[in-house]
Amino acid sequence: MTRARFAPALDLAVLAAFIVLGRSEHDSTAAEGGSAIGGFVSTLAPFAIALGIAWAVPATRRDPLGSRGGLIVWLITLVGGLALRRALFGDGIAPAFIAVAAGFTLLGLVGWRTVAARL
């Protein structure tokens, strides 16, 4: 169970990679006229908050390295992050963004757990 304590950090790393790749693909800093760090943090924030909520769910903590735990983390992080992004941060959630966010986070949040289980 010692390895499980690193699971939230790995999940956060997946989200950070998603944000970095997405922002670089769209050259968001130049378009917004803001700082790279500020833009990164403001884009990551709703998903990081939702990730924290996902980790507060007892079922996640019971199965932190399993696919069930990963699916719970993924679903709460995706839906919660998109909802917070729209409601609290005033950012858009275009269908294409939802599809990319769903796919990337599913592969990342469940994928690293699948690899860990096989090792």
All heavy atoms as an XYZ file, in Angstrom:
858
protein
N       0.813     -1.203      0.000
C       0.000      0.000      0.000
C       0.858      1.269      0.000
O       0.368      2.343     -0.208
C      -0.933     -0.030      1.216
C      -2.078      0.915      1.100
S      -3.096      0.440     -0.292
C      -4.595      1.215      0.159
N       2.155      1.104      0.239
C       3.051      2.248      0.248
C       3.035      2.967     -1.094
O       3.060      4.191     -1.141
C       4.484      1.802      0.584
O       4.443      1.095      1.816
C       5.409      2.964      0.690
N       2.974      2.206     -2.175
C       2.947      2.824     -3.506
C       1.701      3.672     -3.709
O       1.732      4.633     -4.469
C       3.020      1.756     -4.593
C       4.337      1.024     -4.640
C       4.385      0.053     -5.784
N       3.265     -0.884     -5.730
C       2.880     -1.652     -6.720
N       3.515     -1.624     -7.847
N       1.877     -2.472     -6.571
N       0.633      3.344     -3.026
C      -0.625      4.055     -3.211
C      -0.538      5.510     -2.787
O      -1.286      6.349     -3.300
C      -1.743      3.355     -2.440
N       0.383      5.849     -1.896
C       0.461      7.242     -1.453
C       0.932      8.165     -2.571
O       0.765      9.377     -2.490
C       1.339      7.359     -0.222
C       2.783      7.078     -0.473
C       3.581      7.190      0.780
N       4.831      6.475      0.579
C       5.852      6.587      1.336
N       5.791      7.364      2.386
N       6.954      5.917      1.090
N       1.538      7.596     -3.606
C       1.982      8.402     -4.737
C       0.898      8.570     -5.798
O       1.077      9.332     -6.745
C       3.236      7.790     -5.368
C       4.403      7.766     -4.431
C       4.846      6.571     -3.894
C       5.043      8.938     -4.073
C       5.925      6.540     -3.025
C       6.119      8.928     -3.203
C       6.561      7.726     -2.675
N      -0.192      7.850     -5.662
C      -1.245      7.882     -6.675
C      -1.815      9.283     -6.919
O      -1.963      9.678     -8.082
C      -2.351      6.888     -6.326
N      -2.148     10.057     -5.880
C      -2.661     11.405     -6.164
C      -1.663     12.274     -6.934
O      -2.053     13.034     -7.816
C      -2.948     11.982     -4.772
C      -3.149     10.793     -3.899
C      -2.219      9.745     -4.451
N      -0.379     12.134     -6.610
C       0.634     12.917     -7.323
C       0.735     12.489     -8.788
O       0.887     13.336     -9.681
C       1.990     12.775     -6.632
N       0.629     11.199     -9.044
C       0.646     10.726    -10.431
C      -0.586     11.219    -11.185
O      -0.495     11.593    -12.364
C       0.735      9.206    -10.472
C       2.089      8.632    -10.070
C       1.997      7.107     -9.932
C       3.150      9.007    -11.077
N      -1.725     11.223    -10.508
C      -2.938     11.747    -11.141
C      -2.781     13.227    -11.480
O      -3.156     13.667    -12.566
C      -4.140     11.556    -10.218
C      -4.584     10.115    -10.099
O      -4.199      9.288    -10.948
O      -5.326      9.814     -9.143
N      -2.211     13.978    -10.553
C      -1.988     15.405    -10.803
C      -1.003     15.607    -11.949
O      -1.171     16.510    -12.765
C      -1.498     16.100     -9.532
C      -1.420     17.623     -9.588
C      -2.781     18.235     -9.928
C      -0.907     18.163     -8.263
N      -0.010     14.742    -12.047
C       0.949     14.817    -13.156
C       0.259     14.577    -14.497
O       0.588     15.234    -15.496
C       2.084     13.820    -12.944
N      -0.698     13.654    -14.525
C      -1.469     13.411    -15.752
C      -2.218     14.677    -16.149
O      -2.212     15.090    -17.311
C      -2.454     12.227    -15.573
C      -3.450     12.162    -16.718
C      -1.696     10.921    -15.443
N      -2.862     15.310    -15.170
C      -3.607     16.537    -15.465
C      -2.676     17.651    -15.924
O      -3.000     18.382    -16.857
C      -4.393     16.989    -14.230
C      -5.489     16.053    -13.756
C      -6.171     16.625    -12.521
C      -6.501     15.778    -14.855
N      -1.530     17.764    -15.282
C      -0.565     18.794    -15.682
C      -0.096     18.564    -17.114
O       0.013     19.516    -17.900
C       0.614     18.798    -14.711
N       0.168     17.317    -17.471
C       0.582     17.001    -18.844
C      -0.521     17.365    -19.833
O      -0.247     17.933    -20.901
C       0.938     15.521    -18.961
N      -1.760     17.060    -19.479
C      -2.900     17.401    -20.330
C      -2.947     18.912    -20.573
O      -3.101     19.367    -21.714
C      -4.197     16.908    -19.670
C      -5.452     17.453    -20.260
C      -5.783     17.223    -21.576
C      -6.327     18.203    -19.482
C      -6.957     17.720    -22.126
C      -7.495     18.705    -20.020
C      -7.810     18.474    -21.343
N      -2.776     19.687    -19.523
C      -2.850     21.141    -19.637
C      -1.663     21.679    -20.436
O      -1.830     22.516    -21.330
C      -2.911     21.800    -18.244
C      -4.141     21.313    -17.458
C      -2.883     23.322    -18.356
C      -5.473     21.498    -18.134
N      -0.465     21.213    -20.135
C       0.724     21.693    -20.846
C       0.613     21.394    -22.338
O       0.856     22.269    -23.181
C       2.010     21.075    -20.252
C       3.204     21.279    -21.171
C       2.294     21.653    -18.875
N       0.246     20.170    -22.665
C       0.128     19.801    -24.082
C      -0.974     20.595    -24.776
O      -0.794     21.065    -25.900
C      -0.119     18.305    -24.226
C       1.064     17.420    -23.847
C       0.643     15.951    -23.812
C       2.207     17.621    -24.816
N      -2.102     20.727    -24.119
C      -3.208     21.475    -24.713
C      -2.885     22.939    -24.915
O      -3.169     23.516    -25.972
N      -2.280     23.547    -23.922
C      -1.936     24.964    -24.036
C      -0.859     25.191    -25.090
O      -0.904     26.169    -25.830
C      -1.523     25.533    -22.685
C      -2.710     25.642    -21.720
C      -2.327     26.275    -20.413
N      -1.839     27.634    -20.573
C      -2.608     28.709    -20.746
N      -3.920     28.583    -20.778
N      -2.073     29.898    -20.873
N       0.105     24.278    -25.188
C       1.149     24.455    -26.201
C       0.586     24.234    -27.604
O       0.995     24.904    -28.550
C       2.334     23.526    -25.940
O       1.969     22.183    -26.137
N      -0.347     23.311    -27.732
C      -0.965     23.046    -29.033
C      -1.725     24.273    -29.542
O      -1.759     24.549    -30.730
C      -1.903     21.847    -28.927
C      -2.591     21.475    -30.205
C      -1.650     20.954    -31.274
O      -0.579     20.431    -30.936
O      -1.992     21.079    -32.461
N      -2.320     25.002    -28.623
C      -3.135     26.161    -29.001
C      -2.417     27.481    -28.779
O      -3.027     28.537    -28.948
C      -4.455     26.144    -28.235
C      -5.300     24.964    -28.572
N      -5.966     24.852    -29.766
C      -5.569     23.831    -27.884
C      -6.622     23.703    -29.792
N      -6.388     23.062    -28.666
N      -1.155     27.424    -28.360
C      -0.362     28.624    -28.094
C      -1.167     29.610    -27.247
O      -1.284     30.787    -27.556
C       0.092     29.268    -29.411
C       1.222     30.258    -29.212
O       1.935     30.155    -28.192
O       1.376     31.153    -30.062
N      -1.728     29.103    -26.159
C      -2.647     29.872    -25.332
C      -2.039     31.106    -24.694
O      -2.700     32.127    -24.570
C      -3.217     28.982    -24.227
O      -3.982     27.955    -24.786
N      -0.809     31.065    -24.284
C      -0.211     32.208    -23.608
C      -0.154     33.418    -24.530
O      -0.520     34.517    -24.138
C       1.207     31.871    -23.102
O       1.104     30.727    -22.260
C       1.792     33.006    -22.310
N       0.263     33.195    -25.760
C       0.358     34.311    -26.701
C      -1.022     34.865    -27.029
O      -1.209     36.077    -27.119
C       1.059     33.858    -27.980
N      -2.007     33.987    -27.173
C      -3.356     34.438    -27.515
C      -3.995     35.221    -26.384
O      -4.752     36.154    -26.610
C      -4.219     33.234    -27.876
N      -3.686     34.851    -25.132
C      -4.298     35.510    -23.981
C      -3.526     36.742    -23.552
O      -4.031     37.564    -22.793
C      -4.364     34.532    -22.808
C      -5.259     33.353    -23.066
C      -5.082     32.252    -22.026
O      -4.298     32.425    -21.074
O      -5.750     31.225    -22.169
N      -2.280     36.864    -23.984
C      -1.471     37.986    -23.568
C      -1.065     37.894    -22.101
O      -0.723     38.887    -21.482
N      -1.094     36.706    -21.515
C      -0.759     36.530    -20.106
C       0.500     35.730    -19.925
O       1.205     35.415    -20.876
N       0.775     35.443    -18.663
C       1.979     34.657    -18.378
C       1.695     33.174    -18.561
O       0.565     32.714    -18.393
C       2.447     34.912    -16.943
O       1.617     34.245    -16.021
N       2.740     32.453    -18.875
C       2.601     31.006    -19.071
C       2.202     30.327    -17.769
O       1.340     29.450    -17.762
C       3.907     30.427    -19.605
N       2.803     30.732    -16.670
C       2.507     30.093    -15.379
C       1.086     30.405    -14.939
O       0.348     29.519    -14.510
C       3.538     30.516    -14.317
C       4.916     29.967    -14.680
C       3.119     30.045    -12.934
C       6.044     30.465    -13.817
N       0.678     31.648    -15.063
C      -0.681     32.032    -14.676
C      -1.734     31.310    -15.495
O      -2.743     30.842    -14.973
N      -1.489     31.211    -16.791
C      -2.428     30.505    -17.659
C      -2.494     29.027    -17.340
O      -3.567     28.428    -17.327
N      -1.330     28.438    -17.061
C      -1.279     27.024    -16.690
C      -2.077     26.786    -15.414
O      -2.912     25.879    -15.357
C       0.178     26.585    -16.501
C       0.327     25.234    -15.871
C       0.151     24.084    -16.619
C       0.624     25.112    -14.519
C       0.272     22.821    -16.031
C       0.753     23.868    -13.926
C       0.577     22.723    -14.678
N      -1.837     27.585    -14.405
C      -2.518     27.408    -13.112
C      -4.019     27.605    -13.255
O      -4.807     26.817    -12.724
C      -1.922     28.357    -12.047
C      -2.765     28.353    -10.775
C      -0.490     27.970    -11.732
N      -4.432     28.627    -13.979
C      -5.871     28.873    -14.114
C      -6.569     27.790    -14.937
O      -7.749     27.510    -14.727
C      -6.138     30.260    -14.710
O      -5.720     30.323    -16.052
N      -5.865     27.177    -15.848
C      -6.449     26.084    -16.631
C      -6.469     24.788    -15.835
O      -7.422     24.006    -15.912
C      -5.659     25.885    -17.952
O      -5.586     27.133    -18.641
C      -6.340     24.866    -18.839
N      -5.429     24.557    -15.052
C      -5.336     23.345    -14.239
C      -6.284     23.370    -13.042
O      -6.812     22.320    -12.644
C      -3.898     23.159    -13.749
C      -3.618     21.981    -12.824
C      -3.883     20.654    -13.538
C      -2.185     22.039    -12.309
N      -6.515     24.532    -12.471
C      -7.243     24.663    -11.202
C      -8.570     23.906    -11.134
O      -8.787     23.145    -10.179
C      -7.441     26.135    -10.865
N      -9.490     24.049    -12.083
C     -10.764     23.339    -11.930
C     -10.609     21.822    -11.914
O     -11.312     21.118    -11.186
C     -11.606     23.802    -13.119
C     -10.650     24.401    -14.088
C      -9.479     24.880    -13.299
N      -9.668     21.319    -12.690
C      -9.445     19.877    -12.733
C      -8.727     19.396    -11.473
O      -9.007     18.313    -10.964
C      -8.673     19.489    -13.999
C      -9.468     19.736    -15.248
C      -9.287     20.890    -15.994
C     -10.429     18.829    -15.667
C     -10.039     21.139    -17.126
C     -11.194     19.055    -16.801
C     -10.997     20.220    -17.536
N      -7.823     20.203    -10.952
C      -7.133     19.847     -9.712
C      -8.102     19.840     -8.536
O      -8.034     18.953     -7.669
C      -5.977     20.812     -9.456
N      -9.016     20.787     -8.501
C     -10.039     20.809     -7.447
C     -10.909     19.562     -7.542
O     -11.184     18.898     -6.540
C     -10.892     22.094     -7.542
C     -10.041     23.314     -7.195
C     -12.117     22.005     -6.635
C     -10.689     24.642     -7.553
N     -11.331     19.243     -8.753
C     -12.159     18.044     -8.952
C     -11.384     16.780     -8.590
O     -11.960     15.835     -8.028
C     -12.659     17.984    -10.394
N     -10.095     16.754     -8.874
C      -9.264     15.611     -8.490
C      -9.244     15.463     -6.974
O      -9.354     14.350     -6.452
C      -7.842     15.781     -9.033
C      -6.848     14.694     -8.651
C      -7.255     13.342     -9.245
C      -5.451     15.085     -9.112
N      -9.140     16.568     -6.262
C      -9.187     16.517     -4.805
C     -10.498     15.953     -4.301
O     -10.530     15.163     -3.338
N     -11.576     16.330     -4.944
C     -12.897     15.791     -4.579
C     -12.933     14.288     -4.846
O     -13.435     13.511     -4.030
C     -14.013     16.532     -5.347
C     -14.080     17.992     -4.883
C     -15.359     15.829     -5.185
C     -14.920     18.897     -5.768
N     -12.379     13.876     -5.972
C     -12.356     12.450     -6.311
C     -11.592     11.653     -5.268
O     -11.988     10.533     -4.914
C     -11.726     12.249     -7.696
N     -10.505     12.205     -4.770
C      -9.714     11.503     -3.765
C     -10.364     11.518     -2.391
O      -9.972     10.767     -1.500
C      -8.288     12.062     -3.721
C      -7.462     11.342     -4.732
C      -7.153     11.751     -5.998
C      -6.906     10.044     -4.579
N      -6.426     10.781     -6.634
C      -6.257      9.726     -5.784
C      -6.890      9.117     -3.546
C      -5.600      8.519     -5.981
C      -6.223      7.919     -3.742
C      -5.595      7.632     -4.948
N     -11.385     12.341     -2.206
C     -12.131     12.344     -0.941
C     -13.172     11.233     -0.900
O     -13.713     10.926      0.161
C     -12.812     13.704     -0.740
N     -13.452     10.620     -2.034
C     -14.432      9.539     -2.107
C     -13.812      8.273     -1.508
O     -12.734      7.845     -1.938
C     -14.849      9.296     -3.579
C     -15.747      8.076     -3.704
C     -15.536     10.534     -4.137
N     -14.473      7.675     -0.529
C     -13.903      6.480      0.112
C     -13.564      5.347     -0.853
O     -12.546      4.673     -0.674
C     -14.992      6.058      1.100
C     -15.711      7.331      1.423
C     -15.692      8.122      0.140
N     -14.371      5.138     -1.870
C     -14.098      4.056     -2.825
C     -12.780      4.278     -3.558
O     -12.093      3.317     -3.903
C     -15.244      3.930     -3.820
N     -12.412      5.516     -3.792
C     -11.128      5.811     -4.432
C      -9.983      5.415     -3.519
O      -9.010      4.793     -3.953
C     -11.027      7.313     -4.760
O     -12.101      7.681     -5.620
C      -9.707      7.641     -5.438
N     -10.110      5.749     -2.258
C      -9.040      5.430     -1.309
C      -8.952      3.939     -1.013
O      -7.888      3.429     -0.685
C      -9.232      6.238     -0.030
C      -9.008      7.736     -0.271
C      -8.920      8.539      1.003
N      -9.941      8.251      1.979
C     -11.140      8.813      2.017
N     -11.488      9.683      1.086
N     -11.996      8.514      2.969
N     -10.073      3.216     -1.170
C     -10.044      1.762     -0.961
C      -9.329      1.038     -2.100
O      -8.757     -0.029     -1.901
C     -11.473      1.211     -0.833
C     -12.054      1.331      0.549
C     -13.318      0.494      0.708
N     -14.392      0.857     -0.204
C     -15.318      1.785      0.042
N     -15.299      2.453      1.164
N     -16.256      2.021     -0.836
N      -9.385      1.595     -3.290
C      -8.800      0.953     -4.468
C      -7.970      1.972     -5.259
O      -8.248      2.228     -6.426
C      -9.921      0.369     -5.334
C      -9.413     -0.477     -6.489
O      -8.268     -0.967     -6.425
O     -10.174     -0.629     -7.463
N      -6.958      2.572     -4.636
C      -6.246      3.672     -5.293
C      -5.439      3.272     -6.522
O      -5.222      4.092     -7.415
C      -5.323      4.202     -4.198
C      -5.115      3.039     -3.302
C      -6.413      2.266     -3.329
N      -5.027      2.013     -6.580
C      -4.202      1.571     -7.709
C      -4.961      0.709     -8.703
O      -4.421      0.353     -9.747
C      -2.979      0.794     -7.194
C      -2.049      1.567     -6.271
C      -0.932      0.665     -5.775
C      -1.502      2.799     -6.945
N      -6.200      0.400     -8.405
C      -6.982     -0.463     -9.280
C      -7.742      0.313    -10.341
O      -7.890      1.527    -10.273
N      -8.224     -0.412    -11.316
C      -8.962      0.245    -12.404
C     -10.267      0.858    -11.896
O     -10.682      1.903    -12.395
C      -9.232     -0.730    -13.540
O      -9.955     -1.849    -13.083
N     -10.889      0.242    -10.888
C     -12.119      0.828    -10.331
C     -11.828      2.199     -9.725
O     -12.544      3.168     -9.983
C     -12.720     -0.090     -9.281
C     -13.971      0.492     -8.667
C     -14.606     -0.442     -7.674
N     -15.757      0.210     -7.082
C     -16.177      0.000     -5.866
N     -15.581     -0.899     -5.112
N     -17.205      0.650     -5.397
N     -10.755      2.269     -8.941
C     -10.355      3.555     -8.372
C     -10.028      4.557     -9.461
O     -10.391      5.733     -9.375
N      -9.351      4.101    -10.493
C      -9.007      4.975    -11.610
C     -10.226      5.496    -12.350
O     -10.277      6.659    -12.732
N     -11.206      4.633    -12.534
C     -12.429      5.071    -13.214
C     -13.199      6.087    -12.380
O     -13.755      7.048    -12.919
C     -13.314      3.872    -13.549
C     -12.797      3.002    -14.685
C     -13.618      1.717    -14.795
C     -12.823      3.765    -16.003
N     -13.215      5.887    -11.069
C     -13.882      6.851    -10.181
C     -13.166      8.194    -10.249
O     -13.795      9.246    -10.405
C     -13.942      6.315     -8.739
C     -14.864      5.105     -8.662
C     -14.395      7.406     -7.769
C     -14.769      4.333     -7.354
N     -11.844      8.148    -10.144
C     -11.051      9.381    -10.224
C     -11.289     10.063    -11.568
O     -11.500     11.275    -11.638
C      -9.552      9.080    -10.006
C      -8.689     10.272    -10.401
C      -9.291      8.693     -8.564
N     -11.261      9.292    -12.632
C     -11.446      9.863    -13.969
C     -12.808     10.538    -14.109
O     -12.888     11.693    -14.547
C     -11.291      8.773    -15.034
C     -11.709      9.234    -16.400
C     -11.076     10.147    -17.187
C     -12.876      8.832    -17.111
N     -11.763     10.328    -18.359
C     -12.880      9.532    -18.341
C     -13.910      7.940    -16.837
C     -13.882      9.375    -19.286
C     -14.910      7.776    -17.789
C     -14.887      8.492    -18.995
N     -13.849      9.835    -13.741
C     -15.194     10.375    -13.939
C     -15.421     11.643    -13.126
O     -15.920     12.649    -13.649
C     -16.248      9.314    -13.590
C     -17.688      9.671    -13.906
C     -17.858      9.967    -15.387
C     -18.610      8.543    -13.480
N     -15.050     11.618    -11.867
C     -15.247     12.798    -11.015
C     -14.366     13.952    -11.479
O     -14.810     15.103    -11.524
C     -14.999     12.453     -9.533
C     -16.071     11.488     -9.044
C     -14.965     13.719     -8.676
C     -15.828     10.915     -7.663
N     -13.132     13.650    -11.832
C     -12.216     14.702    -12.280
C     -12.693     15.315    -13.591
O     -12.671     16.543    -13.750
C     -10.793     14.151    -12.434
O     -10.368     13.634    -11.163
C      -9.824     15.220    -12.885
N     -13.135     14.489    -14.512
C     -13.605     15.002    -15.799
C     -14.868     15.838    -15.639
O     -14.907     17.009    -16.017
C     -13.858     13.852    -16.778
C     -14.427     14.284    -18.136
C     -13.414     15.120    -18.904
C     -14.866     13.074    -18.937
N     -15.898     15.248    -15.067
C     -17.183     15.950    -14.953
C     -17.058     17.161    -14.030
O     -17.515     18.258    -14.354
C     -18.291     14.983    -14.474
C     -19.584     15.729    -14.210
C     -18.513     13.886    -15.513
N     -16.416     16.947    -12.882
C     -16.240     18.058    -11.946
C     -15.374     19.154    -12.517
O     -15.679     20.347    -12.368
N     -14.278     18.774    -13.174
C     -13.392     19.771    -13.767
C     -14.073     20.592    -14.847
O     -13.922     21.815    -14.908
N     -14.836     19.936    -15.689
C     -15.564     20.663    -16.736
C     -16.619     21.584    -16.136
O     -16.783     22.731    -16.577
C     -16.199     19.679    -17.719
C     -15.227     18.906    -18.611
C     -15.960     17.805    -19.371
C     -14.494     19.838    -19.568
N     -17.332     21.086    -15.126
C     -18.362     21.913    -14.479
C     -17.740     23.125    -13.794
O     -18.245     24.250    -13.926
C     -19.152     21.075    -13.482
N     -16.663     22.908    -13.064
C     -15.988     24.022    -12.393
C     -15.383     24.989    -13.399
O     -15.431     26.216    -13.208
C     -14.895     23.500    -11.462
C     -15.375     22.793    -10.209
C     -14.220     22.085     -9.515
C     -16.056     23.765     -9.264
N     -14.835     24.454    -14.462
C     -14.249     25.299    -15.516
C     -15.290     26.267    -16.050
O     -15.020     27.443    -16.243
C     -13.712     24.394    -16.630
C     -13.109     25.116    -17.803
C     -12.581     24.096    -18.831
N     -12.338     24.701    -20.107
C     -11.200     25.294    -20.449
N     -10.213     25.353    -19.597
N     -11.059     25.826    -21.644
N     -16.489     25.773    -16.256
C     -17.567     26.607    -16.807
C     -18.178     27.524    -15.747
O     -18.298     28.725    -15.955
C     -18.645     25.697    -17.405
C     -19.777     26.441    -18.033
C     -19.290     27.106    -19.309
N     -20.385     27.801    -19.918
C     -20.269     28.999    -20.451
N     -19.122     29.610    -20.482
N     -21.305     29.576    -21.001
N     -18.550     26.947    -14.602
C     -19.318     27.691    -13.601
C     -18.475     28.692    -12.801
O     -18.910     29.827    -12.591
C     -20.000     26.718    -12.650
N     -17.310     28.275    -12.354
C     -16.515     29.144    -11.480
C     -15.433     29.928    -12.205
O     -15.069     31.014    -11.790
C     -15.872     28.321    -10.356
C     -16.826     27.672     -9.361
C     -16.041     26.937     -8.290
C     -17.747     28.706     -8.728
N     -14.911     29.339    -13.266
C     -13.796     29.979    -13.947
C     -14.212     30.673    -15.240
O     -13.414     31.377    -15.844
C     -12.691     28.952    -14.217
C     -12.026     28.481    -12.946
C     -12.590     27.478    -12.173
C     -10.846     29.064    -12.509
C     -11.990     27.048    -11.002
C     -10.243     28.646    -11.342
C     -10.809     27.640    -10.571
N     -15.451     30.463    -15.674
C     -15.972     31.143    -16.847
C     -15.321     30.756    -18.154
O     -15.395     31.487    -19.136
N     -14.697     29.598    -18.190
C     -14.046     29.142    -19.416
C     -14.982     28.237    -20.211
O     -15.894     27.632    -19.671
C     -12.758     28.390    -19.087
C     -11.682     29.307    -18.543
O     -11.616     30.467    -18.978
O     -10.915     28.864    -17.678
N     -14.715     28.123    -21.481
C     -15.558     27.336    -22.358
C     -15.337     25.835    -22.223
O     -14.303     25.380    -21.734
N     -16.340     25.117    -22.640
C     -16.261     23.647    -22.672
C     -16.847     23.163    -24.000
O     -17.843     22.467    -24.038
C     -16.948     22.989    -21.462
C     -18.375     23.493    -21.272
C     -16.155     23.202    -20.197
C     -19.185     22.699    -20.263
N     -16.188     23.520    -25.056
C     -16.630     23.125    -26.393
C     -16.630     21.605    -26.510
O     -15.851     20.927    -25.840
C     -15.696     23.726    -27.443
N     -17.500     21.058    -27.349
C     -17.550     19.598    -27.511
C     -16.201     18.964    -27.837
O     -15.873     17.900    -27.327
C     -18.552     19.405    -28.651
C     -19.443     20.601    -28.559
C     -18.546     21.731    -28.130
N     -15.407     19.617    -28.664
C     -14.093     19.062    -28.992
C     -13.201     19.023    -27.752
O     -12.453     18.064    -27.548
C     -13.428     19.882    -30.091
N     -13.271     20.051    -26.920
C     -12.483     20.068    -25.690
C     -12.925     18.947    -24.753
O     -12.098     18.269    -24.152
C     -12.593     21.423    -24.979
C     -11.838     21.460    -23.681
C     -10.463     21.583    -23.674
C     -12.500     21.349    -22.472
C      -9.752     21.604    -22.483
C     -11.806     21.373    -21.270
C     -10.419     21.495    -21.282
N     -14.221     18.751    -24.649
C     -14.746     17.676    -23.797
C     -14.225     16.322    -24.284
O     -13.788     15.491    -23.484
C     -16.288     17.696    -23.770
C     -16.779     18.976    -23.092
C     -16.848     16.463    -23.061
C     -18.271     19.218    -23.236
N     -14.270     16.105    -25.588
C     -13.815     14.825    -26.146
C     -12.328     14.598    -25.894
O     -11.915     13.512    -25.470
C     -14.114     14.770    -27.645
N     -11.522     15.620    -26.116
C     -10.081     15.490    -25.894
C      -9.796     15.297    -24.407
O      -8.983     14.442    -24.028
C      -9.326     16.710    -26.463
C      -7.867     16.699    -26.041
C      -9.444     16.741    -27.977
N     -10.451     16.083    -23.564
C     -10.251     15.957    -22.118
C     -10.648     14.565    -21.639
O      -9.940     13.938    -20.844
C     -11.055     17.027    -21.381
N     -11.765     14.068    -22.126
C     -12.231     12.739    -21.713
C     -11.236     11.662    -22.137
O     -10.868     10.796    -21.339
C     -13.611     12.451    -22.299
N     -10.796     11.709    -23.367
C      -9.873     10.693    -23.871
C      -8.510     10.742    -23.208
O      -7.989      9.720    -22.759
N      -7.938     11.926    -23.116
C      -6.603     12.057    -22.535
C      -6.613     11.654    -21.068
O      -5.742     10.904    -20.625
C      -6.095     13.494    -22.676
C      -4.643     13.647    -22.306
C      -3.669     13.676    -23.286
C      -4.244     13.763    -20.976
C      -2.328     13.810    -22.958
C      -2.908     13.895    -20.638
C      -1.945     13.918    -21.629
N      -7.585     12.159    -20.322
C      -7.606     11.845    -18.890
C      -7.957     10.381    -18.637
O      -7.447      9.787    -17.691
C      -8.536     12.788    -18.111
O      -9.863     12.729    -18.658
C      -8.020     14.228    -18.155
N      -8.796      9.794    -19.465
C      -9.084      8.366    -19.309
C      -7.817      7.550    -19.522
O      -7.474      6.695    -18.697
C     -10.175      7.918    -20.284
C     -10.489      6.414    -20.266
C     -11.079      6.001    -18.924
C     -11.442      6.058    -21.396
N      -7.135      7.823    -20.619
C      -5.891      7.090    -20.892
C      -4.862      7.320    -19.796
O      -4.163      6.396    -19.386
C      -5.322      7.506    -22.246
C      -6.075      7.006    -23.464
C      -5.491      7.619    -24.737
C      -6.045      5.495    -23.533
N      -4.767      8.542    -19.318
C      -3.768      8.853    -18.304
C      -4.105      8.329    -16.924
O      -3.289      7.647    -16.291
N      -5.307      8.627    -16.443
C      -5.676      8.276    -15.079
C      -5.910      6.778    -14.888
O      -5.600      6.226    -13.829
C      -6.911      9.070    -14.636
C      -6.717     10.594    -14.576
C      -8.042     11.293    -14.325
C      -5.685     10.976    -13.534
N      -6.446      6.132    -15.883
C      -6.648      4.681    -15.792
C      -5.426      3.959    -16.361
O      -5.040      2.898    -15.871
C      -7.944      4.256    -16.518
C      -8.116      2.751    -16.490
C      -9.159      4.938    -15.872
N      -4.790      4.570    -17.346
C      -3.656      3.937    -18.003
C      -2.473      3.678    -17.092
O      -1.905      2.578    -17.110
N      -2.082      4.651    -16.283
C      -0.917      4.409    -15.421
C      -1.227      3.329    -14.394
O      -0.339      2.573    -14.008
C      -0.382      5.690    -14.776
C      -1.144      6.261    -13.615
C      -1.958      7.347    -13.625
C      -1.127      5.796    -12.252
N      -2.461      7.585    -12.372
C      -1.958      6.641    -11.498
C      -0.495      4.756    -11.596
C      -2.185      6.477    -10.135
C      -0.721      4.576    -10.227
C      -1.554      5.439     -9.529
N      -2.489      3.232    -13.980
C      -2.880      2.186    -13.039
C      -2.805      0.805    -13.695
O      -2.398     -0.172    -13.070
C      -4.285      2.448    -12.507
C      -4.344      3.583    -11.519
C      -5.799      3.980    -11.199
N      -5.850      4.890    -10.082
C      -5.712      6.213    -10.184
N      -5.509      6.757    -11.385
N      -5.775      6.972     -9.111
N      -3.186      0.737    -14.954
C      -3.116     -0.521    -15.696
C      -1.665     -0.975    -15.841
O      -1.357     -2.154    -15.629
C      -3.779     -0.356    -17.082
O      -5.130      0.076    -16.896
C      -3.755     -1.650    -17.862
N      -0.806     -0.044    -16.161
C       0.617     -0.372    -16.277
C       1.165     -0.808    -14.920
O       1.882     -1.811    -14.822
C       1.410      0.832    -16.831
C       2.900      0.598    -16.735
C       0.999      1.118    -18.269
N       0.830     -0.081    -13.857
C       1.312     -0.416    -12.518
C       0.844     -1.793    -12.086
O       1.580     -2.551    -11.438
C       0.861      0.632    -11.515
N      -0.375     -2.155    -12.443
C      -0.911     -3.465    -12.060
C      -0.169     -4.604    -12.755
O      -0.046     -5.696    -12.222
C      -2.408     -3.534    -12.395
N       0.324     -4.343    -13.953
C       1.024     -5.370    -14.705
C       2.488     -5.521    -14.289
O       3.126     -6.504    -14.610
C       0.934     -5.078    -16.197
C      -0.499     -5.107    -16.684
C      -0.552     -5.249    -18.173
N      -1.887     -5.060    -18.708
C      -2.861     -5.947    -18.640
N      -2.686     -7.087    -18.037
N      -4.042     -5.683    -19.167
N       3.007     -4.520    -13.601
C       4.425     -4.570    -13.196
C       4.626     -5.339    -11.915
O       3.945     -5.441    -11.032
C       4.981     -3.145    -13.039
C       5.049     -2.361    -14.336
C       5.575     -0.953    -14.058
C       5.950     -3.035    -15.353
